[in-house]
Amino acid sequence: MKKIISRYFNKSFQPSFLVFFRISVGAVLMVHFLSVWKDFDLLYGRDSIIPVEIHNAFYNYDVFSYHNIEIFLSSYVKNPSQIFKFAYVLLLLFIIIGFFSRISALILLFMQVSFVKTASLFFYGADFFSSMSLFYIIIFPSSHYFSVQRKFLPKTLIDFPISSLSISKRMIQVHLCIAYFFSGFDKILGFNWWNGESVWKSLNLPNFTHFIHIPAFINQNFNFVYITAGWMIIAVEILYPVFININKTRKIWLTITILMHIGIIISFNLFFFSAIMIVWNLTSYYFNYYDHEKTFTKNTPSLSTNIINS
């Protein structure tokens, strides 16, 4: 058992998955934040459409809240929300280009949690995975490869051991497997996913904007489609840790999982949640498996070409 665990965590990987993860997470969070730029004050500010007191009735968070940050900044500037927003975007830009991305991610994590937790009625899965993504950028050697900091300020980088690549890769893989398994396990405990009720509800809720209104194509004679879809989602999630880690089934399970998230975008318009999940999937099980890379060592000059199998 010790040999298996040691072999699992000591497998060598190329750093391209870290580069992809850093840039993609930064880009998704940038688009996500810019999409609410105009409505930021209405969602999170002092003049929010839902007062802070109502949010606090459901989830009281007063440790490092945006409300407190706004009050503090208002003592020095006239428009504190603009300062906050521009700082947020600037730090995301630093992450994307790799300029002190770990420090930037640390500051961003506090900023992101401050407004997400303040407006507890608005947050959902995308916000949780955004926080976790920033946390991983902090602890991974994310500025060490394909970064401005590496190019112009190499002496400011902390020297990580080569094994940190393997540990980083395995950490996000294990995290993803646990997340999918318990998501599927939670669905199978109830009956709403067995009988298709959850799928039907999701597709018919009036507060969702759909790219394609699927129920318009399904009449009462084809209700089995909802039941089938529910069981397929359960199967994809609960069996994810098994089939994604088998060489022969990894590609098909990765494809099915990504298609499931594309389906969520089309059906529910949950673009940012699906986007961040697709980034996690590609980071974990595409790079170093299907992008034709060589194993990375300290003597490897650049990102290169050959398959690594686990």
C-alpha beads as a LAMMPS data file, in Angstrom:
LAMMPS data file: protein, C-alpha beads

310 atoms
309 bonds

1 atom types
1 bond types

-500.0 500.0 xlo xhi
-500.0 500.0 ylo yhi
-500.0 500.0 zlo zhi

Masses

1 110.0

Atoms # bond

1 1 1 0.000 0.000 0.000
2 1 1 2.820 2.387 0.887
3 1 1 4.478 1.660 -2.467
4 1 1 1.259 2.400 -4.347
5 1 1 0.762 5.712 -2.507
6 1 1 4.433 6.627 -2.958
7 1 1 4.296 5.834 -6.683
8 1 1 1.065 7.791 -7.034
9 1 1 2.410 10.981 -5.443
10 1 1 5.919 10.723 -6.894
11 1 1 4.869 10.505 -10.536
12 1 1 6.575 13.247 -12.571
13 1 1 4.449 15.737 -14.464
14 1 1 4.934 18.616 -16.860
15 1 1 4.171 22.094 -15.453
16 1 1 1.791 23.029 -18.275
17 1 1 -1.236 22.034 -16.178
18 1 1 -0.255 24.722 -13.638
19 1 1 0.113 27.342 -16.371
20 1 1 -3.285 26.414 -17.803
21 1 1 -4.904 26.410 -14.359
22 1 1 -3.520 29.814 -13.377
23 1 1 -4.409 31.553 -16.639
24 1 1 -7.817 29.882 -17.062
25 1 1 -8.946 30.497 -13.491
26 1 1 -7.835 34.126 -13.772
27 1 1 -9.700 34.529 -17.069
28 1 1 -12.931 32.892 -15.835
29 1 1 -12.930 34.956 -12.633
30 1 1 -12.219 38.094 -14.659
31 1 1 -15.188 37.524 -16.989
32 1 1 -17.362 36.557 -14.017
33 1 1 -16.501 39.739 -12.120
34 1 1 -16.846 42.008 -15.155
35 1 1 -20.286 40.526 -15.840
36 1 1 -21.557 41.985 -12.536
37 1 1 -19.478 45.190 -12.691
38 1 1 -22.428 47.525 -13.329
39 1 1 -24.623 45.816 -10.739
40 1 1 -21.932 45.283 -8.103
41 1 1 -23.269 47.981 -5.755
42 1 1 -26.832 46.695 -6.150
43 1 1 -25.705 43.201 -5.173
44 1 1 -23.072 43.826 -2.511
45 1 1 -22.948 47.530 -1.599
46 1 1 -24.603 49.611 1.105
47 1 1 -27.527 50.288 -1.244
48 1 1 -27.979 46.620 -2.127
49 1 1 -31.402 45.533 -3.381
50 1 1 -31.348 43.079 -0.457
51 1 1 -30.106 44.828 2.702
52 1 1 -27.125 43.354 4.539
53 1 1 -29.350 42.730 7.581
54 1 1 -31.509 40.304 5.591
55 1 1 -28.441 38.443 4.321
56 1 1 -27.174 38.247 7.905
57 1 1 -30.456 36.689 9.014
58 1 1 -29.603 33.672 6.852
59 1 1 -25.822 33.683 7.205
60 1 1 -24.089 36.077 9.553
61 1 1 -20.541 36.804 8.368
62 1 1 -18.766 39.761 9.935
63 1 1 -15.108 38.688 10.020
64 1 1 -13.882 40.359 6.844
65 1 1 -17.020 41.520 5.077
66 1 1 -17.248 43.798 2.060
67 1 1 -19.602 45.996 4.077
68 1 1 -16.804 46.689 6.587
69 1 1 -14.247 47.217 3.798
70 1 1 -16.583 49.713 2.143
71 1 1 -17.013 51.642 5.403
72 1 1 -13.239 51.707 5.935
73 1 1 -12.450 52.901 2.383
74 1 1 -15.181 55.553 2.483
75 1 1 -13.130 57.365 5.144
76 1 1 -10.396 57.977 2.553
77 1 1 -12.067 57.986 -0.878
78 1 1 -15.382 59.149 -2.292
79 1 1 -16.154 56.002 -4.266
80 1 1 -14.901 52.958 -2.318
81 1 1 -16.604 50.408 -4.551
82 1 1 -14.696 51.652 -7.612
83 1 1 -11.365 51.295 -5.778
84 1 1 -12.336 47.780 -4.704
85 1 1 -13.431 46.752 -8.201
86 1 1 -10.365 48.123 -9.987
87 1 1 -8.080 46.494 -7.403
88 1 1 -9.883 43.177 -7.922
89 1 1 -9.476 43.305 -11.703
90 1 1 -5.823 44.372 -11.411
91 1 1 -5.020 41.425 -9.134
92 1 1 -6.750 39.047 -11.540
93 1 1 -4.608 40.472 -14.324
94 1 1 -1.509 39.821 -12.187
95 1 1 -2.597 36.190 -11.808
96 1 1 -3.125 35.757 -15.541
97 1 1 0.288 37.153 -16.499
98 1 1 2.029 35.501 -13.554
99 1 1 3.159 38.608 -11.698
100 1 1 3.381 37.616 -8.027
101 1 1 0.332 35.461 -8.691
102 1 1 0.481 33.649 -5.343
103 1 1 0.411 36.894 -3.341
104 1 1 -2.239 38.297 -5.691
105 1 1 -4.369 35.173 -5.208
106 1 1 -4.054 35.477 -1.426
107 1 1 -5.321 39.071 -1.450
108 1 1 -7.998 38.166 -3.996
109 1 1 -9.212 35.278 -1.860
110 1 1 -9.902 37.639 1.038
111 1 1 -11.574 40.128 -1.310
112 1 1 -13.679 37.465 -3.003
113 1 1 -14.796 35.909 0.276
114 1 1 -15.601 39.379 1.643
115 1 1 -18.342 40.122 -0.881
116 1 1 -19.498 36.554 -1.522
117 1 1 -20.092 35.873 2.179
118 1 1 -21.584 39.315 2.768
119 1 1 -24.326 38.610 0.196
120 1 1 -24.978 35.007 1.220
121 1 1 -28.280 34.790 -0.673
122 1 1 -26.476 35.292 -3.982
123 1 1 -23.581 32.841 -3.791
124 1 1 -23.622 29.374 -5.400
125 1 1 -21.284 26.631 -6.639
126 1 1 -19.193 28.853 -8.898
127 1 1 -18.240 31.055 -5.942
128 1 1 -17.144 28.094 -3.831
129 1 1 -14.961 26.696 -6.604
130 1 1 -13.576 30.172 -7.317
131 1 1 -12.418 30.403 -3.699
132 1 1 -10.880 26.930 -3.860
133 1 1 -9.162 27.772 -7.150
134 1 1 -7.560 30.861 -5.632
135 1 1 -6.444 28.789 -2.649
136 1 1 -4.707 26.308 -4.963
137 1 1 -2.984 29.112 -6.864
138 1 1 -1.615 30.263 -3.484
139 1 1 -0.186 26.887 -2.455
140 1 1 0.917 25.687 -5.914
141 1 1 4.157 26.978 -7.522
142 1 1 1.955 28.923 -9.923
143 1 1 4.388 31.751 -10.729
144 1 1 7.295 29.459 -11.548
145 1 1 6.345 28.666 -15.140
146 1 1 5.450 30.851 -18.124
147 1 1 5.139 33.981 -15.998
148 1 1 6.253 37.609 -16.015
149 1 1 7.772 37.100 -12.587
150 1 1 9.861 34.181 -13.863
151 1 1 11.003 36.221 -16.863
152 1 1 11.953 39.490 -15.171
153 1 1 12.208 38.783 -11.422
154 1 1 13.400 35.170 -11.079
155 1 1 15.216 35.871 -7.803
156 1 1 11.907 36.676 -6.097
157 1 1 10.631 33.125 -6.627
158 1 1 10.759 30.591 -3.809
159 1 1 12.589 27.428 -4.817
160 1 1 9.977 24.642 -4.810
161 1 1 11.147 20.998 -4.996
162 1 1 10.431 19.166 -8.256
163 1 1 7.999 16.910 -6.369
164 1 1 5.702 19.916 -5.873
165 1 1 4.412 19.433 -9.431
166 1 1 3.311 15.893 -8.663
167 1 1 1.772 16.883 -5.328
168 1 1 -0.092 19.789 -6.964
169 1 1 -1.446 17.560 -9.718
170 1 1 -2.564 14.829 -7.336
171 1 1 -4.149 17.263 -4.870
172 1 1 -6.495 18.727 -7.444
173 1 1 -7.251 15.263 -8.877
174 1 1 -8.168 13.861 -5.458
175 1 1 -10.213 16.970 -4.651
176 1 1 -12.172 16.649 -7.899
177 1 1 -12.819 12.925 -7.386
178 1 1 -14.115 13.523 -3.851
179 1 1 -16.319 16.424 -5.006
180 1 1 -17.955 14.435 -7.818
181 1 1 -18.390 11.274 -5.742
182 1 1 -20.174 13.014 -2.884
183 1 1 -22.230 15.103 -5.294
184 1 1 -23.465 11.866 -6.887
185 1 1 -23.829 10.178 -3.492
186 1 1 -25.962 13.058 -2.223
187 1 1 -28.218 12.752 -5.281
188 1 1 -28.675 9.009 -4.869
189 1 1 -29.747 9.342 -1.208
190 1 1 -32.988 11.094 -2.139
191 1 1 -35.651 10.218 -4.697
192 1 1 -35.797 13.511 -6.639
193 1 1 -33.038 12.456 -9.019
194 1 1 -34.321 8.890 -9.379
195 1 1 -37.735 9.934 -10.699
196 1 1 -36.461 12.829 -12.820
197 1 1 -38.107 15.495 -10.640
198 1 1 -34.881 17.450 -10.080
199 1 1 -34.082 17.535 -13.801
200 1 1 -37.659 18.536 -14.658
201 1 1 -37.638 21.294 -12.008
202 1 1 -34.282 22.639 -13.142
203 1 1 -35.448 22.842 -16.744
204 1 1 -38.784 24.468 -15.909
205 1 1 -37.921 26.953 -13.161
206 1 1 -38.987 30.444 -14.330
207 1 1 -35.946 32.175 -12.787
208 1 1 -33.508 30.354 -15.078
209 1 1 -32.603 31.818 -18.464
210 1 1 -32.219 29.005 -20.977
211 1 1 -30.285 29.067 -24.240
212 1 1 -32.552 26.223 -25.321
213 1 1 -35.853 25.536 -23.542
214 1 1 -35.635 21.742 -23.661
215 1 1 -39.135 21.008 -22.219
216 1 1 -40.594 22.589 -25.357
217 1 1 -39.317 19.537 -27.264
218 1 1 -40.484 16.950 -24.693
219 1 1 -44.183 16.188 -24.240
220 1 1 -45.766 14.015 -21.541
221 1 1 -45.179 10.865 -23.591
222 1 1 -41.418 11.277 -23.215
223 1 1 -41.123 11.880 -19.464
224 1 1 -38.651 8.998 -19.307
225 1 1 -36.089 11.482 -20.691
226 1 1 -36.007 13.286 -17.311
227 1 1 -35.581 10.004 -15.410
228 1 1 -32.828 8.850 -17.769
229 1 1 -31.022 12.190 -17.498
230 1 1 -31.185 12.056 -13.694
231 1 1 -29.679 8.568 -13.525
232 1 1 -27.023 9.451 -16.103
233 1 1 -25.892 12.454 -14.026
234 1 1 -25.762 10.284 -10.890
235 1 1 -23.725 7.630 -12.729
236 1 1 -21.273 10.140 -14.217
237 1 1 -20.621 11.748 -10.833
238 1 1 -20.556 8.780 -8.469
239 1 1 -18.413 6.654 -10.813
240 1 1 -16.090 9.534 -11.711
241 1 1 -13.290 8.540 -9.259
242 1 1 -13.203 5.043 -10.775
243 1 1 -13.339 5.536 -14.531
244 1 1 -11.392 8.815 -14.695
245 1 1 -8.396 7.045 -13.138
246 1 1 -8.393 4.059 -15.496
247 1 1 -6.285 4.642 -18.607
248 1 1 -8.731 2.967 -21.009
249 1 1 -11.783 4.861 -19.773
250 1 1 -10.247 8.211 -18.793
251 1 1 -10.761 9.938 -22.137
252 1 1 -14.399 8.891 -22.491
253 1 1 -15.233 9.843 -18.877
254 1 1 -13.497 13.199 -19.233
255 1 1 -15.457 13.842 -22.434
256 1 1 -18.771 12.810 -20.841
257 1 1 -18.132 15.025 -17.805
258 1 1 -17.269 18.061 -19.931
259 1 1 -20.339 17.439 -22.119
260 1 1 -22.445 17.292 -18.941
261 1 1 -21.187 20.747 -17.957
262 1 1 -21.767 22.082 -21.471
263 1 1 -25.313 20.733 -21.126
264 1 1 -25.648 22.691 -17.868
265 1 1 -24.600 25.857 -19.729
266 1 1 -27.148 25.238 -22.490
267 1 1 -29.987 24.157 -20.192
268 1 1 -29.534 26.335 -17.100
269 1 1 -27.241 29.130 -18.332
270 1 1 -24.870 28.426 -15.403
271 1 1 -21.911 29.491 -17.497
272 1 1 -19.391 30.355 -14.791
273 1 1 -19.984 27.250 -12.677
274 1 1 -19.573 24.993 -15.703
275 1 1 -16.572 26.966 -16.958
276 1 1 -14.682 26.598 -13.663
277 1 1 -15.539 22.877 -13.505
278 1 1 -14.306 22.332 -17.066
279 1 1 -11.056 24.118 -16.146
280 1 1 -10.622 21.791 -13.154
281 1 1 -11.297 18.713 -15.293
282 1 1 -8.848 19.710 -18.014
283 1 1 -6.210 20.645 -15.442
284 1 1 -6.574 17.311 -13.686
285 1 1 -7.021 14.812 -16.497
286 1 1 -6.201 16.353 -19.867
287 1 1 -2.784 17.918 -19.374
288 1 1 0.008 15.338 -19.077
289 1 1 -2.292 12.653 -20.476
290 1 1 -3.499 13.782 -23.901
291 1 1 -1.488 16.887 -24.756
292 1 1 1.613 14.884 -25.821
293 1 1 4.110 15.990 -23.209
294 1 1 7.327 14.595 -21.827
295 1 1 7.921 14.002 -18.156
296 1 1 9.318 17.105 -16.515
297 1 1 12.639 17.075 -14.686
298 1 1 14.878 19.872 -13.466
299 1 1 16.912 19.524 -16.644
300 1 1 13.910 19.803 -18.946
301 1 1 14.338 23.095 -20.842
302 1 1 10.726 23.679 -21.830
303 1 1 7.219 22.305 -22.154
304 1 1 7.388 19.402 -24.552
305 1 1 5.946 16.310 -26.207
306 1 1 5.100 12.753 -25.065
307 1 1 2.303 11.068 -23.198
308 1 1 2.421 10.476 -19.462
309 1 1 0.179 7.698 -18.233
310 1 1 -0.715 7.246 -14.616

Bonds

1 1 1 2
2 1 2 3
3 1 3 4
4 1 4 5
5 1 5 6
6 1 6 7
7 1 7 8
8 1 8 9
9 1 9 10
10 1 10 11
11 1 11 12
12 1 12 13
13 1 13 14
14 1 14 15
15 1 15 16
16 1 16 17
17 1 17 18
18 1 18 19
19 1 19 20
20 1 20 21
21 1 21 22
22 1 22 23
23 1 23 24
24 1 24 25
25 1 25 26
26 1 26 27
27 1 27 28
28 1 28 29
29 1 29 30
30 1 30 31
31 1 31 32
32 1 32 33
33 1 33 34
34 1 34 35
35 1 35 36
36 1 36 37
37 1 37 38
38 1 38 39
39 1 39 40
40 1 40 41
41 1 41 42
42 1 42 43
43 1 43 44
44 1 44 45
45 1 45 46
46 1 46 47
47 1 47 48
48 1 48 49
49 1 49 50
50 1 50 51
51 1 51 52
52 1 52 53
53 1 53 54
54 1 54 55
55 1 55 56
56 1 56 57
57 1 57 58
58 1 58 59
59 1 59 60
60 1 60 61
61 1 61 62
62 1 62 63
63 1 63 64
64 1 64 65
65 1 65 66
66 1 66 67
67 1 67 68
68 1 68 69
69 1 69 70
70 1 70 71
71 1 71 72
72 1 72 73
73 1 73 74
74 1 74 75
75 1 75 76
76 1 76 77
77 1 77 78
78 1 78 79
79 1 79 80
80 1 80 81
81 1 81 82
82 1 82 83
83 1 83 84
84 1 84 85
85 1 85 86
86 1 86 87
87 1 87 88
88 1 88 89
89 1 89 90
90 1 90 91
91 1 91 92
92 1 92 93
93 1 93 94
94 1 94 95
95 1 95 96
96 1 96 97
97 1 97 98
98 1 98 99
99 1 99 100
100 1 100 101
101 1 101 102
102 1 102 103
103 1 103 104
104 1 104 105
105 1 105 106
106 1 106 107
107 1 107 108
108 1 108 109
109 1 109 110
110 1 110 111
111 1 111 112
112 1 112 113
113 1 113 114
114 1 114 115
115 1 115 116
116 1 116 117
117 1 117 118
118 1 118 119
119 1 119 120
120 1 120 121
121 1 121 122
122 1 122 123
123 1 123 124
124 1 124 125
125 1 125 126
126 1 126 127
127 1 127 128
128 1 128 129
129 1 129 130
130 1 130 131
131 1 131 132
132 1 132 133
133 1 133 134
134 1 134 135
135 1 135 136
136 1 136 137
137 1 137 138
138 1 138 139
139 1 139 140
140 1 140 141
141 1 141 142
142 1 142 143
143 1 143 144
144 1 144 145
145 1 145 146
146 1 146 147
147 1 147 148
148 1 148 149
149 1 149 150
150 1 150 151
151 1 151 152
152 1 152 153
153 1 153 154
154 1 154 155
155 1 155 156
156 1 156 157
157 1 157 158
158 1 158 159
159 1 159 160
160 1 160 161
161 1 161 162
162 1 162 163
163 1 163 164
164 1 164 165
165 1 165 166
166 1 166 167
167 1 167 168
168 1 168 169
169 1 169 170
170 1 170 171
171 1 171 172
172 1 172 173
173 1 173 174
174 1 174 175
175 1 175 176
176 1 176 177
177 1 177 178
178 1 178 179
179 1 179 180
180 1 180 181
181 1 181 182
182 1 182 183
183 1 183 184
184 1 184 185
185 1 185 186
186 1 186 187
187 1 187 188
188 1 188 189
189 1 189 190
190 1 190 191
191 1 191 192
192 1 192 193
193 1 193 194
194 1 194 195
195 1 195 196
196 1 196 197
197 1 197 198
198 1 198 199
199 1 199 200
200 1 200 201
201 1 201 202
202 1 202 203
203 1 203 204
204 1 204 205
205 1 205 206
206 1 206 207
207 1 207 208
208 1 208 209
209 1 209 210
210 1 210 211
211 1 211 212
212 1 212 213
213 1 213 214
214 1 214 215
215 1 215 216
216 1 216 217
217 1 217 218
218 1 218 219
219 1 219 220
220 1 220 221
221 1 221 222
222 1 222 223
223 1 223 224
224 1 224 225
225 1 225 226
226 1 226 227
227 1 227 228
228 1 228 229
229 1 229 230
230 1 230 231
231 1 231 232
232 1 232 233
233 1 233 234
234 1 234 235
235 1 235 236
236 1 236 237
237 1 237 238
238 1 238 239
239 1 239 240
240 1 240 241
241 1 241 242
242 1 242 243
243 1 243 244
244 1 244 245
245 1 245 246
246 1 246 247
247 1 247 248
248 1 248 249
249 1 249 250
250 1 250 251
251 1 251 252
252 1 252 253
253 1 253 254
254 1 254 255
255 1 255 256
256 1 256 257
257 1 257 258
258 1 258 259
259 1 259 260
260 1 260 261
261 1 261 262
262 1 262 263
263 1 263 264
264 1 264 265
265 1 265 266
266 1 266 267
267 1 267 268
268 1 268 269
269 1 269 270
270 1 270 271
271 1 271 272
272 1 272 273
273 1 273 274
274 1 274 275
275 1 275 276
276 1 276 277
277 1 277 278
278 1 278 279
279 1 279 280
280 1 280 281
281 1 281 282
282 1 282 283
283 1 283 284
284 1 284 285
285 1 285 286
286 1 286 287
287 1 287 288
288 1 288 289
289 1 289 290
290 1 290 291
291 1 291 292
292 1 292 293
293 1 293 294
294 1 294 295
295 1 295 296
296 1 296 297
297 1 297 298
298 1 298 299
299 1 299 300
300 1 300 301
301 1 301 302
302 1 302 303
303 1 303 304
304 1 304 305
305 1 305 306
306 1 306 307
307 1 307 308
308 1 308 309
309 1 309 310
